[in-house]
Amino acid sequence: MNLDALPRFPLAQLPTPVEELKNLSRQLGGPEILIKRDDQTGLALGGNKARKLEFLLGQALQQGADTLITLGAAQSNHCRQTAAAAAKAGLRCELILNGKKPEVANGNLLLNNLLGATSHWIERSQRAAELRAMDEALRAQGRKPYLVPVGGSNGVGATGYLVAMLELEAQLRASGRRVDHILFGTSSGGTQAGVVLGARLAGLTSRLHGLSIDKNDPEHFEYEAEVAQIANDCAAYIGSPERVTREDVNVVYGYKGEGYGVVGSLERDAIRLLACSEGIILDPVYAGRAFGALVDLIRKGVFRRNETVLFWHTGGTPALFAYAGEFA
């Protein structure tokens, strides 16, 4: 296994810092809370997708691509960072977005426009057909498109979070810290796949908790199996013999609220709490919901007061401005 030999295009400012949330830890009465600041990766206002895109873009350039295509929700942080990655590499970017084009482009949509991406608005059910049609049309024009999967979540993209876990292990070792629990939002599976595989390769024994932000069905283990498959695709990609089963993937359900992108009291309270106590801003779709879940778990006594918990801030702050009405 030689990670340095993999195609990679530098995008993120790394390593991202690990900070103590002393005020919040004291306010909640323990445990000690740390935060890993992937909102500080730097690419077009930061976020976790920069880590994945370094490896996806590396592969795209290796294959001679001149255009990136990706898909997502209207306020997709992934689409914003893909547009930024394309601009940095001198490639074109085509974004397939769910819904109807709004009259005013705010939040991530404003940034997509500034970054030079072309947006195509569709109903979510039309995704697969639109993707096929776009790929065929671009190739007919002589262009060489590269598909970046939703959330950057495949074996190549997950490599970014495998490397992130090696980064975290080095930071903890240098500081002499032990972390008992690591918590992060999970949705398309790539981040969690990289975290699970990376923790094993880094020798980290912390309990890993993927906080589902858009699913409420823990019964059939379908999502866990998807995450395990991405992790195994990643292991194969990097040449590691390690393999992950769905039983290795811990997903915490029960925090979907009214649905994806619908802000409720959980998100509003969490965003205000962290902002007022630590001066750190969360987004309302991913990190805000995941942090709300963390606070709820602490208040329910899931973690012991003498334990150390690390929350992985996956970024997405620009989306907050599109939800200004929710905080009026």
ABEGO torsion letter per residue (X at the ends): XBAAABBBBBABBOBBBBBBBAAAAAAAGOBBBBBBBAAAAGBGGEEAAAAAAAAAAAAAAAAGBABBBBBEBAABAAAAAAAAAAAAAGBBBBBBBBEBBBABBBEAAAAAAAAGBBBBBBBAAAAAAAAAAAAAAAAAAGBBBBBBBBGGBBAAAAAAAAAAAAAAAAAAAAAGBBBABBBBBBAAGAAAAAAAAAAAAAGBABBBBBBBAABABAAAGAAAAAAAAAAAAAAAAAGBABBBBAAABBBBBGAAEAEBGBBBAAAAAAAAAAAAAAGBBBBAAAAAAAAAAAAAAAAAGABBAABBBBBBBAEGAAAAAAAAAAAX
